[in-house]
Amino acid sequence: MEGFMTPPKHVNFNAKKLFGKMGEIQDGSIAYLENGGGGPTKNHVHMHDHLFIVVQGEAKVFLDKEEKIIRENESFLVKGTIPHSVWNNSQSTTIMIGLSLHNKDNGEDSLDE
């Protein structure tokens, strides 16, 4: 498993660091994106950032001027002020952890939910 390692004094334990310190966590969710699923249907913006972690399958993040593929066991930070949406990019269910992170540069109020 690429990028995984066994920490000292662990047995049959493989770990991969997905992210370092990046802000204050507001909340966290688990999402099951079925084939063709995702959203929102139109890109949106808000003051908090999203950290998406794909644990199964593959996700595609549509950003203002680009697309980013997040593969299984990868993460990607989306700045909330950049128009975005996230969609399943595989034929089977994609399972994703989403953390909302307070961005001190942006403040806390929502622009558009």
C-alpha positions in Angstrom: 0.0 0.0 0.0 1.7 3.1 -1.3 2.4 5.7 1.3 1.5 3.5 4.3 3.8 2.6 7.1 3.8 0.7 10.4 4.5 3.0 13.4 7.1 1.8 16.0 5.7 -0.7 18.5 2.7 -1.5 16.3 1.8 -4.9 14.8 -0.3 -5.5 11.7 -1.1 -1.8 11.7 -0.7 0.3 8.6 -1.1 4.1 8.7 -0.9 6.9 6.2 -0.9 10.6 7.2 -3.6 12.4 5.3 -3.1 15.9 6.5 -1.2 18.1 9.0 -2.4 21.0 11.0 -4.6 23.2 8.9 -7.2 25.0 11.1 -9.9 24.6 13.6 -12.4 21.8 12.9 -16.0 23.0 13.0 -17.6 19.6 12.2 -17.1 16.3 10.5 -19.3 14.1 8.4 -19.2 10.8 6.5 -20.8 10.7 3.1 -21.8 7.9 0.8 -21.8 9.1 -2.8 -23.7 6.6 -5.0 -22.9 6.2 -8.7 -23.7 9.7 -10.3 -24.1 11.3 -6.9 -22.7 14.4 -5.5 -23.4 18.1 -5.0 -24.5 20.6 -4.7 -25.8 20.7 -8.2 -24.4 24.2 -8.7 -21.0 25.2 -7.3 -21.3 27.1 -4.1 -19.1 29.1 -1.7 -19.0 29.7 2.0 -16.6 31.0 4.6 -15.3 27.7 6.0 -13.0 25.3 4.2 -13.6 21.6 3.5 -11.1 18.8 4.0 -12.3 15.8 1.9 -10.8 12.4 2.7 -11.8 9.5 0.4 -11.8 6.1 2.2 -13.3 4.1 -0.7 -13.8 4.9 -4.4 -12.8 8.1 -6.0 -14.2 11.7 -5.9 -14.0 14.6 -8.4 -14.0 18.1 -7.0 -15.2 20.8 -9.4 -13.5 24.0 -8.6 -14.0 27.4 -10.2 -11.5 26.9 -13.0 -10.3 23.3 -12.5 -11.1 19.7 -11.5 -9.3 17.7 -8.9 -9.5 13.9 -8.5 -9.3 12.5 -5.0 -8.4 8.8 -5.0 -8.9 6.3 -2.2 -6.7 7.1 0.9 -6.1 10.6 -0.3 -7.3 14.0 1.0 -7.8 17.4 -0.5 -8.4 20.8 1.0 -11.0 23.0 -0.7 -11.0 26.7 0.2 -14.6 27.6 0.8 -14.4 30.9 -1.0 -13.6 29.1 -4.3 -16.8 27.9 -6.0 -16.9 24.1 -5.7 -18.9 20.9 -5.6 -17.9 17.2 -5.1 -19.1 14.2 -7.1 -18.5 10.5 -7.2 -16.0 9.6 -9.9 -16.4 5.8 -9.9 -18.9 3.2 -10.9 -19.4 2.1 -7.3 -20.2 3.9 -4.0 -17.6 6.4 -2.9 -17.2 6.9 0.9 -15.8 10.2 2.0 -15.1 11.9 5.3 -15.6 15.6 5.2 -14.3 18.1 7.8 -15.4 21.7 7.9 -12.5 23.9 9.0 -12.7 27.4 10.3 -10.5 29.7 8.2 -9.4 32.6 10.3 -8.7 34.6 7.1 -12.3 34.2 6.0 -14.2 34.7 9.2 -17.2 32.5 10.2 -20.3 33.8 8.4 -21.8 31.9 5.5 -21.7 33.5 2.0 -24.1 30.9 0.5 -25.1 27.5 1.8 
